[in-house]
Amino acid sequence: MRLMLAEDSALLRAGLERLVADEGHQVLASVGDAGALLAAVAAEPPDVVVVDVRMPPTHTDEGLRAALEIRRRWPGTGVLVLSQYVERRYAAELLGSTASGVGYLLKDRVVRVDEFLDALTRVGGGGAAFDPEVVRQLLARPAHADPLSTLTRREREVLDRMAQGWTNGRIGQELFISQSAVEKHVNAIFDKFGLTTEGGYIKRVLAVLRHLGS
């Protein structure tokens, strides 16, 4: 894959460069601020951008705003956002911007090399990759915030893995149930959420996450 990295920590940025290069990916640009990232993407749009949420000069949401701009202007470019903490508003904004090729990972996940590379591959392939902790916090809504409270234990297990971007087949393997059983649980979840079951699997996953992040 052709990648661009945007991270204001020079040490982390260098580590990411080395990691993805060792996996055979091409780093087109490695920058420390959102403005430089947008300029680099405009010159040569990559397959995936890996970008920190908080970047100079204010260290608030420059990286996220750049990610949203990239998805608007270059929708074929995947975006994998990194954040120090779970920030629900940012996750919801990212989800609201697109139907595929998005991810949101905590920076702690980067040190788990296999998980980071798996997320990068999924985003590059047009899928979704969301940190389990982000998913847990999106799911941790009060009991009165139906319809989560109406889900069975198994449906919550399926939903948790759906929201991380897993396929039906992988969910079935993890939970030791058939793929057809997974599909039945998925359809039940969408019925309870009042969401359409039409569209691709990734679109349905993102519909769930948008619903939870709203």
C-alpha positions in Angstrom: 0.0 0.0 0.0 0.9 3.6 -0.5 0.7 5.4 2.8 1.1 8.8 4.4 1.8 9.4 8.1 0.9 12.5 10.1 2.1 12.5 13.7 3.7 15.4 15.6 5.8 13.1 17.8 9.0 12.6 15.7 9.8 9.4 17.6 6.5 7.7 17.0 6.4 8.9 13.4 9.8 7.4 12.8 8.7 4.1 14.4 5.6 3.9 12.2 7.7 4.6 9.1 10.0 1.8 9.9 7.2 -0.6 10.8 5.2 -0.1 7.7 8.3 -0.1 5.4 9.4 -3.4 6.9 6.0 -4.8 5.9 6.6 -3.7 2.3 4.4 -0.6 2.3 5.5 2.6 0.6 5.6 5.7 2.7 4.9 8.6 0.3 5.1 11.3 3.0 5.7 11.5 6.8 4.7 14.9 8.3 4.2 16.5 11.7 1.2 18.8 11.1 -2.2 18.7 9.4 -1.4 21.4 6.8 1.6 19.5 5.5 -0.6 16.3 5.3 -3.3 18.0 3.2 -0.6 19.5 0.9 1.0 16.0 0.5 -2.3 14.3 -0.3 -3.3 17.0 -2.8 0.0 16.3 -4.6 -0.3 12.5 -4.7 -3.3 10.9 -3.0 -2.3 7.7 -1.2 -4.2 4.5 -0.5 -4.3 5.2 3.3 -3.5 8.1 5.6 -2.6 7.4 9.2 -3.2 10.6 11.2 -3.2 11.6 14.9 -6.3 13.4 16.1 -4.4 16.2 18.0 -1.7 18.0 16.1 -0.1 21.5 16.0 -0.7 24.3 16.4 -3.5 23.9 19.0 -3.3 20.2 19.6 -7.1 19.8 19.7 -8.6 18.4 16.5 -6.4 19.5 13.6 -5.7 15.9 12.6 -9.4 14.9 12.7 -10.4 17.9 10.6 -7.7 17.0 8.1 -9.0 13.4 8.0 -12.5 14.6 7.3 -11.3 16.9 4.6 -9.4 14.1 3.0 -12.5 11.9 3.0 -14.5 14.7 1.4 -12.0 15.6 -1.3 -10.4 12.2 -1.9 -13.1 9.6 -1.0 -10.9 6.7 -2.3 -8.3 7.3 0.4 -8.7 5.3 3.6 -8.2 7.1 6.9 -6.9 5.4 10.0 -7.1 7.8 13.0 -4.9 7.5 16.1 -5.8 9.0 19.4 -4.4 8.9 22.9 -7.8 8.6 24.5 -11.3 7.5 23.5 -13.0 10.6 22.2 -16.6 9.7 21.3 -17.4 12.9 19.5 -14.4 12.5 17.2 -15.3 8.8 16.5 -18.9 9.9 15.6 -17.7 12.6 13.3 -15.4 10.2 11.5 -18.2 7.7 11.1 -20.6 10.3 9.8 -18.2 11.2 7.0 -18.0 7.9 5.0 -19.3 4.4 4.5 -16.0 2.5 4.2 -12.2 2.7 4.6 -12.1 4.1 8.1 -10.5 3.2 11.4 -10.0 4.6 14.9 -7.3 3.2 17.1 -5.9 4.1 20.4 -2.1 4.7 20.3 -1.6 1.9 22.7 -2.8 -0.4 19.9 0.2 0.6 17.7 2.6 -1.2 20.0 0.6 -4.4 19.3 2.1 -4.7 15.9 0.0 -7.5 14.5 -3.2 -5.7 15.5 -2.1 -2.4 14.1 -1.1 -4.0 10.8 -4.3 -5.9 10.6 -6.3 -2.6 11.1 -4.2 -0.9 8.4 -4.9 -3.7 5.9 -8.7 -3.6 6.6 -8.9 0.1 6.2 -6.8 -0.1 3.0 -9.2 -2.7 1.7 -12.2 -0.5 2.2 -13.2 -2.1 5.6 -13.5 -0.7 9.1 -11.2 -1.1 12.1 -12.2 0.3 15.5 -10.3 -0.2 18.7 -12.1 -2.5 21.1 -12.0 0.1 23.8 -13.7 2.6 21.5 -16.4 0.0 20.8 -16.8 -0.7 24.5 -17.3 3.0 25.3 -19.8 3.4 22.5 -21.7 0.3 23.8 -21.6 1.6 27.4 -24.8 3.6 27.2 -27.3 3.8 30.1 -30.0 1.3 30.4 -32.7 3.8 29.4 -30.9 4.4 26.1 -32.8 1.6 24.3 -32.4 -0.5 22.1 -29.1 -1.7 23.6 -30.9 -2.9 26.7 -33.1 -5.2 24.5 -30.2 -7.1 23.1 -29.5 -10.7 24.3 -26.1 -11.6 25.6 -25.2 -13.3 22.3 -26.4 -10.4 20.3 -24.2 -8.0 22.3 -21.3 -10.4 21.7 -21.9 -10.3 18.0 -22.4 -6.5 18.0 -19.2 -5.9 19.9 -17.3 -7.8 17.2 -19.3 -6.3 14.4 -18.3 -2.8 15.6 -14.6 -3.7 15.5 -15.0 -4.4 11.8 -15.0 -8.2 11.9 -16.7 -10.2 9.1 -19.5 -12.6 9.8 -17.2 -15.5 9.2 -14.6 -14.4 11.7 -17.3 -13.6 14.3 -18.6 -17.2 13.9 -15.1 -18.6 14.4 -14.6 -16.5 17.5 -17.9 -17.4 19.1 -18.0 -21.0 17.8 -21.3 -20.6 16.0 -22.2 -21.0 12.3 -22.1 -18.1 9.9 -25.8 -18.4 9.3 -26.4 -18.1 13.1 -24.3 -14.9 13.0 -26.4 -13.5 10.2 -29.5 -14.2 12.2 -28.1 -12.3 15.2 -27.0 -9.5 12.9 -30.5 -9.2 11.4 -32.1 -9.3 14.9 -29.8 -6.4 16.0 -30.7 -4.3 13.1 -34.4 -5.0 13.6 -34.1 -3.9 17.3 -32.1 -0.8 16.2 -34.6 0.1 13.5 -31.9 0.2 10.9 -32.0 -1.1 7.4 -30.3 -4.5 6.6 -29.7 -3.4 3.0 -26.2 -2.5 1.7 -22.9 -4.2 2.3 -21.6 -5.6 5.6 -19.3 -2.7 6.2 -22.1 -0.1 5.7 -24.3 -2.0 8.2 -21.4 -2.0 10.7 -20.9 1.7 10.3 -24.7 2.3 10.6 -24.5 0.6 14.0 -21.6 2.7 15.1 -23.2 6.0 14.0 -26.3 5.0 15.9 -24.3 4.3 19.0 -22.1 7.4 18.7 -25.1 9.8 18.2 
